[in-house]
Amino acid sequence: MAELPPVVARMWDREPTTRRGPRPRLDLATITMAAIEIADTEGLAAVSMSNVAAQVGVAPMALYRYVGSKDELLTVMAESAVPPPPERGNLSWRAYLATWTRLNRDLLLSRPWLLDLRQSTPPMGPRRLLWLDRALDALSGTGLDDGEKFNAATALTGYALTNATLTHSLGAGGEKFAAGAKGATEYGEILAEVLDPATYPALSAMMNSGLLRDSTGWMEDADFRFGLDLLLDGIEALIARSAR
């Protein structure tokens, strides 16, 4: 059996216990909650071992008794910031996964600092793995094999992350992101002006037809639903093919 990495052992309460020495003043949960509070109010860049130590009232070196490094702390933060997954109840697999993906996306938008961590920290703790388990369980009985179910859940997770990243980027600094355009409508007008129909026939025709003329802001909920339905339609087609 592979030895558990220290950070994984901590998240699963699998560390060996010792009775030697005085009772610790702190625990990992207290340190992690302090780090999350800093990230929520000041952003991920403000999370440092010294800032977290000041938040809990100890010297920075005292934190290393509970967490091996800042990277380990970030991994635990990405785990601890996650609420329980939605209950399925009587929902069909498709209705549940639609809710599951939306709530996944909404969580990332509510705590944008998670966007950076999700790209570098695969699920290793009990909370994030519970989300994965619930998505896989929703696909049980569909006829998909384990690999197909896992890939479907991974695709939905990736879509939630990608959509949340784009939505946050455009909402936080849309004008910088799009070279001064104040929204999708103005962006479409700029493209219509610069695109050469001979070089970009399809895109030029779309922009000149006013495709983005009635858009409000940058991202609309209908855009999220469209992409989500594409993925769910694909999963549904895969299930139908497996049944045949």
N, C-alpha and C positions, 0 to 999 in steps of 0.2 A: 504494500500500500504506500502511495506517495505521501511524503510528509507535508502537512498543511503549511502553506506560507503563514508567517506570524499574523499578518493582518486578517487573513481568512479565519484562522483559529480564534482571533479576538471577536470577530463578528458573529461567530457561531458558539461563543462561550466554550471553546474547546481547549483553552490554554491550561497547562498544568497549574494546579494551585499550590501555594506554599503558605505555611503558617508562621514562618520566621519573620521577625521584624515587627514594627508597629503597624497598626491598621492604616491603610492608605487613606490620605485625605480626599483623594479624587477618584473618579472612575472614568472609563472611556466615554460613557454616555454623556457625562457632564462636559467633558472637553469637546466632544463632537457638537453638542448643542450650542456651546459658546462659539465655535467656529461657524456653524450655520447661521447664527444670529449676526455675526460680522458679515458674512457673505450676503445675507438678505438685505442688510442696511447699507453696506459700503461696497459690495461687489467682491468677486473672488480674488482680485489683486490685493485686497486688504487682508486676506487671510495669511498670516505668517505665524510662526511658532511664538514669536515675541508678543504679537497682538493677542493671540489666543491665551497665552500665559497671563497677560495683564487682565484679560477678561475674567479669568477664574481666580486671580489673586495669588499666583505662584511665580517662581522663577522659570524662565524658558526651559532650562535643563530638566526641570521636574516633570515636564510633559513626556520626556522620552522613556519614562518608566511605564507609560501606558500606550504610547504609539511610537513606532520606530523611526519615523521620518515624516516630513510634510506630505510626501506622496502617499504614504499610508493613511494619513489623516484625511486627505482629499478622497481617497477610496472609501473610507468609512462615512464621510459626509455624503457622498453620492448615494450611499446605501440608506443612511438614516433619514434623509430628506424625503423619502418615498412613503406615501401613505399606503394602506392596504388596497389591493385591487378591487374593482367592483364585483359585487355578487352577481352570479349569472341568473339565478332564479329560474324562470320559465322561458328565458330568451332563447331564440334559435342561435346556432353558431354564428350566423352572419350578423344578427342584431347585437349579439354580445361583443363580437370583435369590433364592430363599428363603435360601440360605446367604449370599449377597452382602448382603442387607438385614439379616440378623441380625448379621453381623460389623460392618456399618456402625453399627448401633445399639450394639453392644458396645464399639466403639472410643469412641464418644461418652460412654458411661457410665464407661469407664476413665479418661477425661480430661475431666471435666465442664466445664472451662473452654472446651472446643471448642464447647459448646452455644451460647454467646453469639457466638462468631466465625462459626459456620456460617450464622447468620441474616443476617450482614452482609457476608460474603466469598464470592462465587460462585467455583466452581473455575476457576482461571487457571493453575495450575502443573502440572508433569508428573505428580506423584503423584495428585492428586485427579482429574485428567482421565483418568488410566489407569483408575481405578475406573469412571468414566462410560463409557469406551470398552468395558470388559469387559462391562458390563451391556447396552450396545447390541449388542455382538457376539453375546451369548447369544440375542438376539432376531432375529439374521439368519437368513434362511431360513424365518421364520414366516409370511411374507406381509404383515406390517405394513409400512406405508410409513415413511419416515424420521421424519416428524412424530409418528406414533403410537409408534414406538420411543422417541423422545426424551421424549415425555410420560409413557410408562410408567416409564422410568428416573427421571424427575423425581418422579413420584408415590411410588415406592418410597423414594427419598432423603428426601422430605418425611415419609413415615411413620416412617422410622428416627429422624429428628430429633424429631418430635413425641412419639413413644413414649419416647425417651430423656429428653427434657425432663420429661415427666410423671413417669416413673419416678424420676428424680433428685430432682425437687422433693418428691415424696411421701416418698422415702426419707430425704432430708436434713432435712426439716422437716414431716413429714406432719401433726402435731398443729396446727401454726400454719396450715398450708394449709387444713385442714378444721375450723377453729374448735374445736379441742380433741378431736375424735374420734380415737381411737387406732388405727383401722383401718376397713376397709370394712364390717365387721359392725356396729360402733358407729355408723358414718355412716348405714347403712341404718335402724337403730333410731331415730336422731334424725329422719330424714326421715319415717318412718312416724308419728312423734308429731306433727309439725307440718303435714303435708300435708292439705289439705281435699279429700276425695274428690270433692266437687262441682266444684271448680276444677281439680284435677289427677287426674282419674279413672284414667288409665292408669298414671301414675307412682305414685300412692298405692296402687293395687292391687298393683303389683310389690313395693313396699317392705313392705307388710303380708303378702305371701305368703312373705316370708323369702328373697327373691332373694339377698341378700348375707350371709345368716346364717352360712354355712359358709366365708366367705372368710377367708384368712389374710393379714394385712398389708393392703397397698393394691393392689399390682399382682402378678399371677401370670403365669407364662410362657404359660399357656393364653390369656390376654387378648391377648398379643402375637401368638401364632399365629393367633388368630381374625381379627384385623385384617389380618394378612399374607395369610391365605388369601382373604379378601374381595377384596383387590387382585389377587392372582394369578388368582383365578377370573374377575375382570373382564377381565384381559389374555387369559386363555384363551378367553373368550367372544368377545372382539374378534378374536382369531386365527381362530376358527371362522367368524365372520361374514365376515371377509375372504376365507376359502377359498370361501365360497358365492358 
